[in-house]
Amino acid sequence: MRTTVGLSFFITMKYDKRPIDISQQLQLLQQRGLRILDIDEAVKILNSISYFRLASYWQTFEEHGIESHQFIQGCCFDEVVELYLFDKKLRGLIFSAIQDIEIALRTRIIHCFSLRYGAFWFMDSALFKNETIFNNCLDNINKEVKRSNEIFLKEHFEKYDEPSLPPVWKTMEVVSFGTLSKLFCNFKDVEVKKLVAKSFGLPQYAYLESWMKSISALRNCCAHHGRLWNKRLPFIPQLPTRLPLSWISLKPRQQFKLYAPICCMAYLEQSIKPKSTFTKEIVSLLSNLPTSALKHMGVPLEWEKETLWRL
């Protein structure tokens, strides 16, 4: 079907592909050149991990420039599953570290901001740069507080009527990481933001702002079980040349890939959890990947020699 708007032409197509069962899915993969050594095992896998979810992993094994999705000669179904399982382990490891970082950020932002601006600074529009962002954040905070079943919030509302929200040390515990990040970035007082940044070993608050945006996007991906391994991330964290704690000297091959925020997380962990095993676990996990796979993550050559990864 072709429609016209002015002098522009738009071609529309109706999706007409029908669902196929698992045996047909495997036959299709075999027709495209994928080796399947154990059909029964492959059936079990596709019965628990959808064809479409695995497709985002086997795309890297397809020949480039061929619309028929033909696989590289010799590629095996087991290789795809191994890559999927690697990504699953990586996602779990990253998500666990993000929890440490998120809790520490809440704690330090609440502490530093409250000592200077009181218990309800997050409700004062005069303290924020952009009124629209402030209003959106406050709307989200109200929704998140109403949605929460936390006992400490219920007890607060049973006792107090004003203000409309509990103090920040209660309210911020149920607010999303994304909202916390927006509140921090939109806050006017750069001096108090510097205090928070320095507590993480960052000499400039702008570094922390960019890292929070990047880690927040990463958290959302982890929470929805999304693919991380070779994903192009929406926010690029600023990577200083030097930092007070152990850091990197080699820049990522691609800063919009996963390696950049992983470095930021490993750096933050030093001031949060001195005995953290995050760096060792990352090194152990990535050391088993071939160089070609590491490249898709933006990992530079000889990355494991960096001071950050030798903690």
N, C-alpha and C positions, 0 to 999 in steps of 0.2 A: 504494500500500500504506500502511495506517495502523496504527501500533502504539501501545499504551498502556503507560505506566509510571506507576503511581499514578493521579493525575488529569491527568497531562500527556499531550499528543498530539504525536507526531512523524510528519510526512509524509515518506516516502522516495520518491525517484524514481530509476529506473534510466537511465543514460546510453545512448541508443540511436542517436545520430547516427553515420552511416557516413562513412568517408573519401571525399573527392571529389578528382578530378584538377585540375590547374592551370587548365585551360580552364573547368571548372565553377566554380572559385573566382572567376575573373574575371567570369563571368556573374552570379554572386551579388552581387558588388560593384556591377556595373552596374545590376542590379535595385534595389539600395538607393540608387541615384542618384550613384554615383561615376563621374566622367568618366575614361575611359581612352583617351588619344590615340594610343598606339602599342601595339597588342595584342602584337605579337611581342616588343617590348622588355619589356613587363610580364610576359610568360611567362618570359623570361630572368631577370628580377629575382626572381620567385616561385620559380624553380628554385634560387636561391642564398640567398634570404632567405625564411624560411617565412612563410606566411600568418599564423600565430598571433603570430610576432614582430612583424610589421608592424602587426598589429591593435592593439597597445598604443599605436601612434603615430596611427593614423587614428581612434581613439576620440574624440580632441579635435575632430575634424571632423564628428562625428555630432550630430544634433539632440538636444537634451536632453529627457528625459522620454518618449522614444519607444522602446519595447521592440524594434521591428523593425529598429533600427540604421540608420535612414535618414540619409543624409549631407546636410549643409547644401548648399543649391542652389549649383551651380557648382564644387563641390569637385573637385579633380583628383588622380588617382593620383600624378602627378609631385610634387605638394605633399607628399604623405605620404613619398615616397622622399627628398625634400630634407630633411625633418625627421629622418628616420632617419639620413641621412648627416651632418647637423649633430651629432646625438647621438653618432655614432661618433667624429667628430673631437674633440668635447668630452671623451668618455671617454678617448681616447688622451692628450690633453693633461693631464687630471687624473691619470691613472695614472702618467704620467711624473713629475709633480711629487710624487706620493705616494712614489715610490721615493726621491727626494732626502730627503724628510721622514723616512721610515722608517729609512733608513740613518743619518741624523744623530741620530735619537732613540736608536737602538741604541748608537751610538758614545758619546753623552754620558751615557746612563744607565749603561752599563758602566763608563765612566771614573769618574764621580762616586760611584757606589755601591761600586765595588771599592776605591777608595782609602780609604774609611771602613770597609768591612766584609769586605774580602778577596775572594778569587777564587771563593768558593762561597756567597755570600750568598743566592742563589736557592734553596738547599737547606736553609736554616735557618728553620724554621717560627716561631721566636721573633721574627723580624723582620717578620712579617706580621700584619695585623689579623684576618683571617678564615681559620680553619684549613681550612674546606671549599674555599674558593677557592684557597688555597695548594696543597692536595692535588691539586685538578683541574689546576692549572697544572703541577705537577711531573709528573703522569701524562702530560700533553700533551708536556712537554719530553722525557721519556724516549722517547715514541713517535716524536717528530720526530727525535731524535738517532739512534735505531735505524734509522729509515727513510732517513736521509741517506747519500749516497754521496760526501760531501766527503772529499777526500784528507787534509786536515789532521785530521779526526776519526779516520779509519782509522789514520793514523800515531800518533795519541795513544793509542788503545787497544792498539796493538801494543807500546807502551812502558810504559804505566801501567795498573795494576789498580785503584787506589784514588785518590780516591773513585770512586763508580760513574759519575759524569759528569765530563766535562772542565771546566776552569775557565770562568767566565762569558764571557770574551772569545772562546772557541771555541764553547761551547754556544749562546750567544745569537745567533750568526750564522745558525743554522738554525731558530730558533724563529719562529713566526708573529707577525705584527704584533698580532693579537688577544691572544695569550698575553703578549706584551711589555706591552701596554696594561693587562692585568689585573694583572700583577706590579707595575707602577708604581702603579696605583691602590690596590692592597692593601698596599703597603709602609707601615710604621708611621712611620718617621722623616720628618717633614715638612720638616725643615731641609735634608736632602740632596735632597729633591724640589724644594725652592725653588731650589737651585743649578742644577738641570737647567732648570727653568722660566725662570729669569733669563737663562740662556744663549741662550734664544730670544726674549728681550725681553718676557717675561711676568712681571708683578710678583707673581702668585699661582700656586701650583702647581695649585690647583683649576681654573684656566682650562685649563692643559695637560691635566689629566685628562679634562675634558669634550671637548676638541678631539681627543685621541687616540681616544676612543670613537667620535666622529663620523667621523673620517677612517678608522678601522679598518673601520667598516661600509661606508663609501664604497669602500674598497679591495676588499672582498669583492664588491661589486656590479660594479666594473670587471673584476675577475678572471673573473667569470662572464658577461661581455659583457651585463650587464643594462642596461635603460633608465635613464638618469639625468635627462634633461631636466626632466621634471615629477614626478619620483618623490618620494613622501613618505618621508623618511629616519627611521630608528628612534631616533636620538640627536640631541638639539638642543644644539649647542655654546654655551657661555656667551659672550656678546658684550659685553665691557666698554665703558663709555662712552668711556674714554680709554686709550691705550697709548703707550709711549715711542717706538715706530717709527711709520711711516706707517700710518694706520688709517682706519676709516669713521666717519662721524657719522650717516648715515641708516640706520635699522634695516631689515632685510629685511621685505618684506610678510608673509612667512610664514617663521618661523625653522626650520621642519622641512623646508623645501625646499632646493634645491641651493646657492643663493646664499650662505647663511650659512657652510657649510664651505669654499666656494671662497675667501671672504674670509679665513678662518683660514689656509688654505694659502698664500695670497698673502702674508700677514703673516709666517708662519714662513720662507718662502723668503728674506726679507730678511736673516735672520741665518745662513742656510745657504749661499746662492748669490747673492752680491751682484749678479752680472751675469746673473741669471736672466731669461729672456724670458717667463716664465709670465704675468705681468700684461699685457704687451703682446699676447700671443697670445690671452688671454681677452678683452681689449677688442676686438681685431680680429674675433674669432669672434662675440661677442655683439652687436657693433654692426650686424651684418647681419640681426638678428632684429627683427621687428615688436614693438611694445610689448605686444601681446596675448600673444605667445609668451614674452616676458621675464617677464611677470606670473606665468606658470605655474612659473617658477624661483624666484619670491620676490624678483626684482630690483626695487628701488624706482626711482621716477622720478628722473632726473638722476644716476643712479648713477655715470656715467662722469666726473663732476666731483669725485668723492671723491679725497682725497690718495693713498689706496692705489692707485688705478688711473691715477695720473698720474706714476708713477715713471719 
